[in-house]
Amino acid sequence: PQLAINQPLPASLQYFPRLLIFNIVLFLLSNYLPPQHTQMVKLRAKVCLLGDSTTGKSSLIKKYTSHSHPTQYTMTLNATVDSHTEYLPNDSSSSSSTQKSKLGEKPKIYLEEDKAHGVEFLLYDIGGNLIFEDQIEQYLANLNYYIIVYDVTNPTSFTSIPKYLRVVKKVMEKMKRRQMMGILVANKTDLKQMEKISPQEGNQFAQKNGLQFFSTSAASNDVAEIFQHIAKDFFQRYSDKVENIKFLSENKQW
């Protein structure tokens, strides 16, 4: 007998298109993240550094990407972009890649030859000369993480933080993102005698506004810890999404 046009599909076929899509997605993801992360995975994340002029954003990027502390300083106009890959150990999901370094000791850095997973950072250094919020907003499209930097010797740079939070919130609304990890960095902590903003003030502000807090200086060896923290978080989020898709497929929750 022929199937009438207005007759509903058999139950066995109703979920076929959805099942097919899940299986295709699962197949594609399995090529990037095999079971138990036995092969190296490479991801890419856009990270935007925000803050007033002379807070040291460019110096932090230079310290992280080239392990050198600049002795001459120039103001960033509009924005510049750098790239750097942070490698994580294959067991990054079970062991911390962000270990505090001892005084004068460089933090552990993993290289590609260590068979480690990699997160390539596109580092956007947003110039503090952009005084209008819509000027800043244009550089934040499709960002994954943001870092707001203030100078512990400059109270004005600390009171400017809410402006950058407002811009990020606008961008998140356009991206339809409810959550995004942000980091507040207290910079130039080596200038103890000139310090105007205490670590306690910075940490309290970060907690109140749902930010991670780091204190550092481009003259120290702990700048990399900020980006190691971001890389581990980004990789973990990616792994969680893959595991969720596998779970839905295996349990036929389509």
VOGU-3710 file (C-alpha; in Angstrom, 3 decimals, decimal comma):
1> pqlainqplp> 0,000/0,000/0,000  1,178/3,548/-0,804  1,977/6,050/1,972  -0,420/9,000/1,938  1,189/12,442/1,592  -0,347/13,768/4,799  0,410/10,606/6,755  3,099/11,136/9,444  6,456/9,406/9,064  6,971/6,166/10,934
11> aslqyfprll> 8,439/6,625/14,425  11,676/4,966/13,331  12,246/7,736/10,756  11,112/10,815/12,676  14,455/11,386/14,372  16,629/10,316/11,457  17,672/13,837/10,286  18,628/14,890/13,812  20,541/11,667/14,383  22,369/12,111/11,094
21> ifnivlflls> 23,489/15,618/12,061  24,776/14,485/15,459  26,706/11,630/13,919  28,301/13,936/11,353  29,322/16,432/14,071  30,664/13,628/16,240  32,675/12,248/13,343  34,220/15,637/12,564  35,096/16,364/16,180  36,636/12,940/16,659
31> nylppqhtqm> 39,247/13,862/14,078  40,332/16,808/16,234  40,013/15,259/19,661  40,467/11,461/19,631  39,472/9,425/22,709  41,449/10,304/25,832  43,232/13,159/23,998  45,955/10,854/22,635  46,808/13,261/19,804  47,764/16,896/19,859
41> vklrakvcll> 44,917/19,397/19,529  45,362/22,972/18,307  42,801/25,657/19,054  42,638/29,406/18,459  41,357/32,092/20,827  41,014/35,853/20,524  42,149/37,697/23,644  41,703/41,467/23,970  43,751/43,575/26,384  41,992/46,723/27,568
51> gdsttgkssl> 43,032/49,575/29,810  44,128/53,194/29,883  47,267/54,432/28,160  50,580/53,702/29,926  49,143/50,857/32,022  51,664/48,501/30,395  49,495/46,331/28,133  52,052/46,298/25,317  54,868/45,497/27,749  52,955/42,496/29,117
61> ikkytshshp> 52,393/41,156/25,600  56,061/41,643/24,687  57,164/39,939/27,890  54,862/36,994/27,173  55,631/36,553/23,477  59,379/37,279/23,473  60,318/36,861/27,170  61,914/40,316/27,132  61,206/43,459/29,111  61,109/46,594/26,913
71> tqytmtlnat> 63,324/49,495/27,986  61,725/51,993/25,601  58,015/52,652/25,513  55,685/53,915/22,789  51,950/54,513/23,000  49,742/52,082/21,094  47,452/53,911/18,672  44,094/52,232/17,994  45,120/48,559/18,186  47,880/46,085/17,376
81> vdshteylpn> 47,674/42,316/16,994  50,223/39,687/18,024  49,992/35,914/17,980  51,539/33,373/20,289  50,850/29,697/20,954  50,560/28,401/24,504  51,152/24,666/24,825  49,566/22,474/27,473  50,614/18,970/28,522  48,560/16,052/27,189
91> dsssssstqk> 47,234/15,446/30,705  46,217/19,100/31,107  42,694/18,080/32,043  43,924/16,325/35,163  46,995/18,346/36,144  47,474/22,057/36,534  49,508/23,868/33,894  49,525/27,059/35,942  52,161/26,556/38,582  53,532/29,436/40,605
101> sklgekpkiy> 57,188/29,998/39,805  59,716/30,600/42,527  61,311/34,015/42,846  63,524/34,602/39,808  62,488/31,306/38,213  60,653/31,143/34,884  57,343/29,224/34,852  57,187/25,858/33,103  56,791/26,369/29,343  55,640/23,475/27,164
111> leedkahgve> 56,778/23,299/23,532  55,224/21,682/20,486  57,825/18,908/20,518  56,551/17,941/23,992  53,496/16,489/22,182  51,364/19,059/23,963  48,025/20,561/23,019  48,269/24,102/21,686  46,114/27,209/21,984  47,085/29,926/19,532
121> fllydiggnl> 46,301/33,329/20,988  45,432/36,304/18,825  46,390/39,087/21,232  44,640/42,395/20,551  46,328/45,307/22,282  43,579/47,959/22,349  45,085/51,434/22,584  44,116/53,545/25,568  43,867/56,574/23,270  40,418/55,370/22,135
131> ifedqieqyl> 38,273/57,555/24,365  34,890/56,661/22,884  33,369/53,323/23,824  32,129/52,587/20,294  35,724/52,967/19,047  36,868/50,261/21,451  33,890/48,036/20,676  34,823/47,570/17,014  37,991/45,661/17,965  36,239/43,261/20,338
141> anlnyyiivy> 34,072/41,387/17,831  34,193/37,594/18,318  36,509/37,771/21,312  36,902/34,738/23,571  38,556/36,351/26,605  39,334/39,853/27,778  42,010/41,231/30,082  41,652/44,636/31,741  44,981/46,080/32,886  45,442/48,887/35,388
151> dvtnptsfts> 48,549/50,545/36,794  48,866/50,165/40,579  50,628/53,542/40,712  47,843/55,340/38,800  44,429/55,548/40,538  42,791/56,957/37,390  43,533/53,749/35,493  41,714/51,845/38,254  38,613/54,047/38,197  38,432/53,608/34,398
161> ipkylrvvkk> 37,796/49,865/34,666  33,948/50,147/34,668  34,119/51,831/31,247  35,809/48,781/29,746  33,394/46,438/31,474  30,489/48,297/29,869  32,028/47,895/26,422  32,580/44,177/26,939  28,994/43,764/28,129  27,700/45,418/24,945
171> vmekmkrrqm> 29,808/43,106/22,793  28,638/40,035/24,729  25,012/41,072/24,173  25,626/41,334/20,443  27,323/37,929/20,472  24,474/36,541/22,599  26,982/35,354/25,172  25,804/35,216/28,768  29,177/34,306/30,218  32,776/35,050/29,318
181> mgilvanktd> 35,854/34,789/31,493  37,460/38,163/32,134  40,722/38,852/33,922  41,730/41,923/35,908  45,487/42,500/35,989  47,221/44,776/38,483  50,379/45,798/36,627  53,683/47,412/37,678  53,677/45,690/41,055  57,471/46,046/41,135
191> lkqmekispq> 57,008/49,758/41,925  56,126/49,125/45,564  57,091/52,570/46,845  54,777/54,253/44,299  51,816/51,907/44,785  48,450/53,665/45,157  46,068/50,710/44,659  46,592/47,803/47,049  46,264/44,152/45,945  43,295/43,836/48,313
201> egnqfaqkng> 41,424/46,637/46,503  42,068/45,041/43,127  41,051/41,583/44,292  37,847/42,870/45,918  36,856/44,719/42,731  37,527/41,591/40,663  35,411/39,382/42,927  32,561/41,895/42,922  32,504/41,978/39,123  33,080/38,271/38,445
211> lqffstsaas> 36,666/38,650/37,212  39,771/36,558/37,760  42,539/38,556/39,449  46,277/38,544/38,774  48,988/40,926/39,930  52,180/41,109/37,917  54,846/43,235/36,296  56,549/43,046/32,912  59,790/43,080/34,900  58,903/39,748/36,565
221> ndvaeifqhi> 58,718/36,159/35,318  55,068/35,442/36,138  53,336/37,124/33,157  52,990/33,778/31,369  50,824/32,436/34,207  47,954/34,677/33,069  47,922/33,181/29,588  48,531/29,641/30,815  45,403/30,038/32,926  43,397/31,179/29,893
231> akdffqrysd> 44,741/28,388/27,674  43,828/25,718/30,204  40,319/27,144/30,614  39,781/27,371/26,839  40,946/23,811/26,256  38,771/22,515/29,097  35,700/24,234/27,660  36,423/22,679/24,283  36,860/19,238/25,833  33,586/19,588/27,764
241> kvenikflse> 31,678/20,410/24,570  33,111/17,361/22,819  32,241/15,115/25,747  28,681/16,494/25,822  28,183/15,689/22,149  29,571/12,183/22,658  27,250/11,658/25,622  24,179/12,791/23,683  25,078/10,567/20,768  25,807/7,510/22,876
251> nkqw> 22,585/7,944/24,877  20,477/8,799/21,812  19,276/12,071/23,289  18,667/13,775/19,941
//
